Amino acid sequence: MESPSYLYGTMHVNDDRAFRFGDSVMVAFESVDAIALEIVDEMFTDPSKMDPSLMSEIMMEDERLEDLISKKDFKKVKKLFALSMDNLMPAGQEGGFMMKMMAGMLVNRIKPMFTATLISSRNAKMDHEFPLDAYLMQKGTALGKEMIGIETAQEQMAAFGKVPNKEQAEMLVEMMKDLDAADREMEKMIEAYEQQDLNTILMMTSDMGSDAFEDELLVKRNNVMAERIDSIIQERSTFAAVGTAHLIGETGLITQMADRGYTVRPIISSYSPPKSDFENLYDWMLGSFDSADQAEEDTTYFDINLEMHPIWTDAEDVKWMYVEQAVSSQKDKPYRQRVYKLTELEDGSFASYVYTLPNEKDFIGKWNDEELFSKLKPTDLIEREGCEVILKKAGDAFSGSTVEKNCESDFRGAKYAKSKVTVSKVGIISWDQGFDDKDEQVWGATKGGYVFDKNK
């Protein structure tokens, strides 16, 4: 080939974890002439455009589900089918009421494999409007790529139909015996996909049905896919995206394309999931800071050194940090030592609670001494009640303050203290002020907060 083509494994879900592309995926996607998917059909983004002839492949002709399974199982399936339909198309949605009314009739006629798929996805995360395959179809179309279907919808539906309805019904009943286990299996599959763990996916997909099931839905289709992809990539550079189960194993496309003489090699694609606001706020608060630039520009401000470092890092929902402030020329004599506890509140804002330490002198300059802090426990701390700072996302930063006059203070004749804080990726602005019982300021900066730049 004059230019490379690519194989990519997809997952037929709307879960955001399937959309977390590695750093090379879209580079390859945009570099090719064509996008080849299992099926390219508008019905995946607009169900009204579904070919009516496909219904004959979805429905059983001469059999009914109630004749293939026990009455007890059928009653359970019928109930879950209706519930799943309602989740996908609520009664209040256009057409939803009618679909719910029809659920009882449909479940008796639809091939059990499609019913199993619907029920197994009843608790699925619907983070995106369409599944990954449909998203890639939209993306390729928007980029003006040649869009190629490796299979037709009729061929794929017919493959499902070659598994006897009785066997499909038995698989449905087996799944129904422990739906929680089925949910856990799906979760495990998505986690393996997110981690690009092909070995786990191979192990899980090799134990999903009978030999006939595997032969019809994987082996035979893999053979057809390999032949057609071979022809497609001889004519143009192509990004071929199919269900991940079709890539792996002895009959998978990776092996088959290598057997056909192609050089097949993996592209290691790293991915770092986007951090949450809570994680970003925590990361931005940590580090060594100083106000040297501000002090140089305005001599009414001191050059202050601010240290904020993590301690007790085991918990995920609560972040602890040791805080030390000192005039930069006297770092060994800090005027403030605190422990902050950062947590997320129910309304999406964040609270930074303030604590004092016992034996403060023992901790001066020792924020990296893990052994020392391991001897200190949260129960040893004294909370400065009412002095917590409530922060909210504000553009590319987090801003907030203490609440009203709740933070009591007797420093330099003050009655209460106020703190206003802004945290960003490049630094922290902190304005601490003390007020007497007449609400007159008795200590703290008067022009505005101290600007602490993060040291690189």
C-alpha positions in Angstrom: 0.0 0.0 0.0 1.1 3.5 -0.7 -0.3 4.8 2.6 -1.3 3.0 5.8 -4.8 1.9 6.8 -6.0 1.3 10.4 -8.0 -1.2 12.4 -9.9 0.2 15.4 -12.0 -1.7 17.9 -15.3 -0.1 18.9 -18.0 -0.8 21.5 -21.7 -0.5 20.7 -22.5 1.7 23.7 -23.3 5.4 24.6 -21.1 5.3 27.7 -18.6 8.1 27.7 -15.7 5.7 28.6 -15.9 4.3 25.1 -15.4 7.8 23.7 -12.2 8.6 25.5 -10.0 8.4 22.4 -6.2 8.0 22.8 -4.0 10.8 21.5 -3.4 9.1 18.1 -6.9 8.0 17.2 -8.3 11.1 15.6 -5.0 11.9 14.0 -5.3 8.6 12.1 -9.1 9.1 11.6 -8.6 12.4 9.9 -5.6 11.3 7.8 -7.3 8.6 5.7 -9.5 8.8 2.6 -12.3 6.5 3.8 -14.0 5.4 7.0 -15.2 1.8 6.9 -17.7 0.7 9.6 -19.6 -2.5 10.2 -22.7 -0.8 8.8 -23.2 2.7 7.3 -26.9 3.5 7.5 -28.9 6.6 8.4 -31.2 4.6 10.6 -28.6 4.6 13.4 -29.1 8.4 13.9 -32.7 8.5 12.6 -34.8 5.4 13.4 -37.5 6.6 11.1 -35.3 5.8 8.1 -35.0 2.1 9.0 -35.7 -0.2 6.0 -39.1 -1.9 6.7 -37.7 -5.1 5.3 -35.4 -5.4 8.3 -38.3 -6.1 10.5 -38.6 -9.6 9.0 -35.1 -10.3 10.3 -35.9 -9.0 13.8 -39.2 -10.8 14.2 -39.8 -14.5 14.7 -42.0 -15.9 11.9 -43.7 -19.0 13.3 -42.7 -19.0 17.0 -43.6 -17.0 20.1 -41.4 -16.4 23.1 -44.1 -17.7 25.4 -43.9 -21.0 23.7 -40.1 -21.2 24.1 -39.8 -20.5 27.8 -41.8 -21.1 30.9 -44.7 -18.9 31.9 -42.9 -17.6 34.9 -39.8 -16.6 32.8 -42.0 -15.1 30.1 -43.8 -12.9 32.7 -40.5 -11.7 34.0 -39.1 -11.0 30.5 -42.3 -9.1 29.6 -42.0 -6.9 32.6 -38.3 -6.1 32.1 -38.9 -5.5 28.4 -41.6 -2.9 29.1 -39.3 -1.3 31.7 -36.4 -1.2 29.2 -38.6 0.3 26.5 -39.8 3.0 28.9 -36.2 3.9 29.8 -35.4 4.3 26.1 -38.6 6.1 25.2 -40.5 7.4 28.2 -44.3 7.5 27.9 -44.3 11.3 27.9 -42.0 11.3 24.8 -43.7 11.4 21.4 -44.6 7.8 20.5 -43.5 6.6 23.9 -47.0 5.7 25.2 -47.8 3.7 22.1 -44.5 1.9 22.2 -45.1 1.0 25.9 -48.5 -0.3 25.0 -47.1 -2.4 22.2 -44.3 -3.8 24.4 -46.3 -6.9 25.5 -47.0 -7.8 21.9 -43.4 -7.1 20.7 -41.6 -9.1 23.3 -43.5 -12.2 22.2 -42.5 -11.7 18.5 -39.0 -10.2 18.6 -36.1 -12.7 18.4 -34.9 -13.4 22.0 -31.4 -12.2 21.2 -32.6 -8.6 20.5 -34.7 -8.8 23.7 -31.7 -9.8 25.7 -29.7 -6.9 24.2 -32.4 -4.4 25.1 -32.8 -5.7 28.7 -29.0 -5.9 29.3 -28.8 -2.2 28.4 -31.6 -1.0 30.6 -29.2 0.5 33.1 -26.6 1.6 30.5 -25.1 5.1 30.8 -26.5 7.3 28.0 -23.7 9.9 28.1 -23.9 10.5 24.4 -26.9 10.8 22.1 -25.7 7.9 19.8 -23.5 4.9 20.3 -19.8 5.1 19.3 -20.3 3.6 15.9 -23.0 6.1 15.0 -20.7 8.9 16.3 -17.9 7.8 14.0 -20.3 7.7 11.1 -21.4 11.3 11.8 -17.8 12.4 12.3 -16.6 10.8 9.1 -19.5 12.3 7.1 -18.8 15.8 8.6 -15.2 15.5 7.5 -16.3 14.6 3.9 -14.7 11.1 4.1 -15.9 8.3 1.8 -18.1 6.2 4.0 -18.1 2.5 3.4 -20.2 -0.2 5.0 -18.3 -3.5 5.5 -21.5 -5.3 5.9 -25.1 -4.5 5.1 -27.8 -4.2 7.8 -29.6 -7.1 6.1 -26.5 -9.3 6.3 -25.9 -8.5 10.0 -29.5 -9.2 10.9 -29.5 -12.4 9.0 -26.4 -13.6 10.9 -28.3 -13.1 14.1 -31.2 -15.1 12.7 -29.0 -18.1 11.9 -28.8 -18.9 15.7 -31.9 -21.0 16.4 -34.7 -19.1 18.3 -34.8 -21.8 20.9 -31.1 -21.4 21.6 -31.5 -17.6 21.8 -34.4 -18.1 24.3 -32.3 -20.3 26.5 -29.5 -17.7 26.5 -32.1 -15.0 27.4 -33.4 -17.1 30.4 -29.8 -17.8 31.5 -29.1 -14.1 31.6 -32.4 -13.4 33.5 -31.3 -15.8 36.3 -28.8 -13.2 37.6 -29.3 -9.7 36.0 -26.9 -8.2 38.6 -24.2 -10.6 37.3 -25.0 -9.6 33.7 -24.7 -5.9 34.7 -21.3 -6.6 36.4 -20.1 -8.4 33.3 -21.0 -5.4 31.1 -19.3 -3.0 33.5 -16.2 -5.3 33.4 -16.3 -5.3 29.6 -16.5 -1.5 29.5 -13.6 -1.1 32.0 -11.5 -3.5 29.9 -12.3 -1.6 26.8 -11.3 1.7 28.4 -8.0 0.2 29.5 -7.4 -1.3 26.0 -7.2 -4.7 27.6 -7.7 -7.1 24.7 -6.9 -10.2 26.7 -9.8 -9.6 29.1 -12.1 -8.9 26.2 -11.0 -12.0 24.4 -11.6 -14.1 27.6 -15.1 -12.6 28.1 -16.3 -12.9 24.5 -15.1 -16.5 24.1 -17.5 -17.6 26.8 -20.7 -15.8 25.6 -22.6 -18.6 23.9 -22.5 -21.9 22.1 -20.2 -22.9 19.3 -23.0 -22.1 16.8 -23.4 -18.7 18.3 -19.7 -17.9 18.0 -19.5 -19.4 14.5 -22.4 -17.3 13.1 -21.7 -14.0 14.9 -17.9 -14.0 15.0 -16.1 -16.5 12.9 -18.1 -16.3 9.7 -18.5 -12.6 9.9 -14.8 -12.2 10.6 -14.0 -14.1 7.4 -16.3 -11.8 5.3 -14.9 -8.7 7.0 -11.3 -9.6 6.4 -12.0 -10.2 2.7 -13.8 -7.0 2.2 -11.4 -4.9 4.2 -8.6 -6.4 2.1 -10.3 -5.1 -1.0 -11.2 -1.7 0.4 -7.7 -0.8 1.6 -6.2 -1.8 -1.8 -8.1 1.1 -3.3 -7.7 3.8 -0.6 -6.3 4.5 2.8 -9.0 3.5 5.3 -9.9 3.7 9.0 -11.8 0.5 9.6 -13.7 0.5 12.8 -15.5 -2.7 13.9 -16.6 -4.2 17.2 -13.5 -5.1 19.3 -14.5 -8.8 19.5 -13.9 -8.9 15.7 -10.3 -7.9 16.1 -9.0 -10.6 18.5 -8.6 -14.3 18.7 -7.5 -16.9 16.1 -10.0 -15.8 13.5 -9.9 -12.1 14.4 -9.0 -9.4 11.9 -5.6 -8.7 13.4 -4.5 -12.3 12.7 -6.4 -12.6 9.4 -4.8 -9.4 7.9 -1.4 -10.6 9.0 -2.0 -14.0 7.3 -2.9 -12.1 4.1 0.6 -10.6 4.1 0.0 -7.2 5.6 2.3 -5.8 8.2 0.1 -5.3 11.2 1.5 -3.4 14.2 -0.1 -1.7 17.2 -0.1 2.0 17.7 0.2 2.7 21.4 -2.3 5.3 22.1 -2.2 6.9 25.5 -5.2 8.6 27.1 -5.5 10.7 30.3 -9.1 11.2 31.3 -10.1 14.8 31.8 -9.9 15.9 35.4 -12.9 16.8 37.4 -13.3 20.3 38.7 -12.6 18.9 42.2 -9.3 17.4 41.0 -8.3 20.6 39.1 -9.0 22.7 42.2 -6.9 20.4 44.4 -4.0 20.3 41.9 -4.0 24.1 41.5 -4.0 24.7 45.2 -0.9 22.5 45.7 2.7 23.8 45.3 5.1 26.5 46.3 3.9 30.1 45.7 5.3 33.6 46.3 4.1 37.2 45.9 7.6 38.5 44.8 6.3 40.1 41.6 3.5 42.0 43.4 5.8 43.1 46.1 8.3 44.5 43.5 5.5 46.5 41.8 3.8 47.7 45.0 5.9 48.1 48.1 2.8 48.1 50.3 2.7 44.3 49.8 5.3 42.0 51.3 7.0 39.2 49.5 5.3 36.2 51.1 6.2 32.6 50.6 3.2 30.2 50.5 3.6 26.4 50.7 0.6 24.1 50.2 1.4 20.4 50.1 -0.6 17.1 50.2 -0.9 15.0 53.3 -3.0 11.8 54.0 -3.6 11.1 50.3 -5.6 7.8 50.7 -9.1 9.3 50.5 -10.5 10.2 47.1 -13.5 12.3 48.2 -11.6 14.4 50.7 -8.2 16.1 50.1 -5.9 17.2 52.9 -3.1 19.7 52.6 -0.5 21.3 54.9 -0.2 25.1 54.5 2.6 27.3 55.7 3.0 31.1 55.1 6.1 33.2 55.9 7.8 36.3 54.8 10.2 35.1 52.1 13.2 36.4 53.9 12.2 34.5 57.1 10.9 31.1 55.8 12.0 29.4 59.0 9.7 31.6 61.0 6.2 31.1 59.5 3.5 33.4 60.8 0.8 30.9 59.8 0.5 27.1 59.8 -2.7 25.3 58.9 -4.2 22.1 57.6 -6.9 22.5 54.9 -9.5 19.9 54.2 -11.0 20.2 50.7 -14.3 18.6 49.8 -17.1 18.9 47.3 -20.5 19.9 48.4 -23.9 18.7 47.2 -24.6 21.8 45.1 -21.3 21.4 43.2 -19.4 24.0 45.1 -16.3 23.2 47.2 -15.4 23.9 50.8 -11.9 24.4 52.2 -12.1 23.8 55.9 -9.4 25.3 58.1 -7.6 23.5 61.1 -4.8 24.4 63.5 -2.1 21.9 64.5 -0.7 20.9 67.9 3.0 21.6 68.3 3.2 23.7 65.2 7.0 24.2 65.4 7.6 20.5 64.8 6.2 20.9 61.3 8.0 23.9 60.0 9.5 23.2 56.6 8.7 19.5 56.9 5.8 19.2 54.4 7.6 16.3 52.7 8.2 14.3 55.9 5.6 11.5 55.4 6.6 9.8 58.6 6.0 12.9 60.6 2.5 13.5 59.2 1.6 9.8 59.5 1.8 10.3 63.3 -0.6 13.2 63.1 -4.3 12.3 62.8 -7.3 14.4 61.8 -8.6 14.0 65.3 -5.5 15.9 66.6 -6.6 19.0 64.7 -8.8 21.8 65.9 -11.2 23.2 63.4 -11.6 26.9 63.0 -15.3 26.8 62.8 -16.9 29.3 60.4 -13.6 30.0 58.7 -14.1 27.6 55.8 -13.9 29.1 52.3 -16.7 28.2 49.9 -15.4 28.1 46.3 -17.3 27.9 43.0 -16.2 27.4 39.4 -15.8 30.8 37.7 -14.6 30.5 34.1 -11.1 29.1 34.2 -10.7 29.6 38.0 -12.4 29.0 41.3 -13.5 31.9 43.5 -15.1 32.2 46.9 -15.0 33.5 50.4 -15.8 32.8 54.0 -19.5 33.1 54.9 -20.6 36.5 56.3 -19.1 37.2 59.8 -18.8 33.5 60.9 -15.0 33.4 61.2 -14.2 34.7 64.7 -10.9 36.4 65.3 -9.3 38.3 68.2 -6.1 39.1 66.3 -5.1 42.8 66.7 -8.5 43.8 68.1 -10.5 42.1 65.4 -14.0 40.6 66.1 -14.1 38.5 62.9 -12.1 37.8 59.8 -12.9 37.5 56.1 -11.1 35.7 53.4 -11.6 36.0 49.7 -9.8 33.5 47.5 -9.4 32.9 43.8 -7.5 29.8 42.6 -6.3 29.3 39.0 -3.8 27.2 37.2 -1.1 29.9 37.5 -1.6 30.9 41.1 -3.8 32.0 44.0 -5.1 35.4 45.0 -5.9 35.6 48.7 -7.3 38.6 50.6 -7.4 38.2 54.4 -8.9 41.0 56.4 -9.8 41.5 60.1 -12.8 43.7 61.2 -13.7 45.0 64.6 -17.2 45.0 66.2 -18.0 48.2 64.2 -17.1 46.5 60.9 -14.0 48.6 60.5 -10.9 46.9 59.1 -8.1 46.6 61.6 -5.7 44.4 59.8 -4.9 42.9 56.4 -4.3 44.4 52.9 -6.5 47.3 52.0 -6.1 47.6 48.2 -6.8 44.0 47.3 -5.6 40.5 47.8 -2.1 39.1 47.7 -1.2 37.6 44.3 0.7 34.4 44.8 2.3 33.1 41.6 3.0 29.3 41.4 6.7 28.5 41.2 7.5 26.2 38.3 
